[in-house]
Amino acid sequence: MQVCVTADIERFSDGVAKYDCSYRINDIVFIRKLTDMFCEVDILSTLFILGKFAYEEPAIIDIVKENGHELASHGYSHFDLRTLPFSLLKEELTKSKAFFSPKGFRAPYYGCNAQIIEQLKLHFVYDSSYVPMRTTLISHPIHMLTESLMEIPISTVWGLPLTSTTLRLLPLPIVKELVSVILKRNKYLIVNVHPWEFAKVPQEISVPFYVKKNTGLSFLNKFCELLQFLQALGGEFVTMEQIYEHHRGLC
């Protein structure tokens, strides 16, 4: 059973930009907490890095590389790509690869459509942007979007995707049950978090409740316990590139 733990490496301010929120956190500190946790439980991960963040904080690339994780692209400016004119879409995808050479991509806000796919296949071999309840109403397994571009969606059970919001809001025993069902059914599991969720986001700031609910040390500990649970189940922790290589051989 393969387990792929992914994280979107962005600033908290990027993640909440659409809510006009001015609150800031020390994002580098929590990226370190994430990679330190991965070291503690001895797993590899795929980290989707925002290009602009990497440009402004080059240490991010070093942090990821020194821990042996896969670098993938999260776009450049954390725009919803579906809202961009074609020329800016092309520019965003090109700039997102300026500081490293990723094979994979995940769109900000999980926003994807046919026009974006046509551009993604020029730059990447896999995408991980389609999420039921966010991008589409339909849950799909790993599949080819085009002849050369594979879709590797975040795992879903009963219509519920294992995004960070789900992992934070649901009690840990329920999360454990969900991942057990997915692993038994699919033989692989893909989850996603954001490092800024390990910071305690104040309840009084002007973002939706589900953005700030159950953030902080409690979520860090909860997520670490989930990883240990997956290890106990016999999960083999792999990168998304390894998931791609395995399923490409099956196509």
C-alpha angles and dihedrals in degrees: 000000000000122000121193116190112195134184133193107227106210138124118270086238090057092050093053099033093115090060093058090237118164097192115122136195134188095262096184091061092058094044085057090049089053095050091042089055090051089052092050093055092035101235137138122229142187113240119198103211125203107231096219091051090051090049092051095040109031089176088077092072091050092049091054096043095047089058094048098241125148117258116219132170127264093179124263112268104019092247121152096254091208089069097053127098114245096259093054092045090057091047093050093053094045093049092047088069097047097103102036139007107249124184095201140053140198120188121230109257086013085272114166139148140163095280091052092049091055089057096041092059088061092059111024143038097214139027131199103188105108113097125167112241089021108050103007140004092231126082115220132184121227108304144152115271091188134356090278106024122076124200114219105182127195109266118269135193126185088354091304116121120212094236120145092265091059092046092052099043101044122073113257095246089057092047089051090052091049095051090046091054092048094048092048091049103039105019088226136070132200122188134172137209140166122231092225088066088073088066117084103249109208114247093222097064118103103256129107116280093247091061094058102027115116095355124146134045092340090062092045090054092043093052092047089052090050091054091050089050090053090050090052089053089058097255116168108220111222139164123255089249088060089049088052094049092049095050094040087062089054096051 
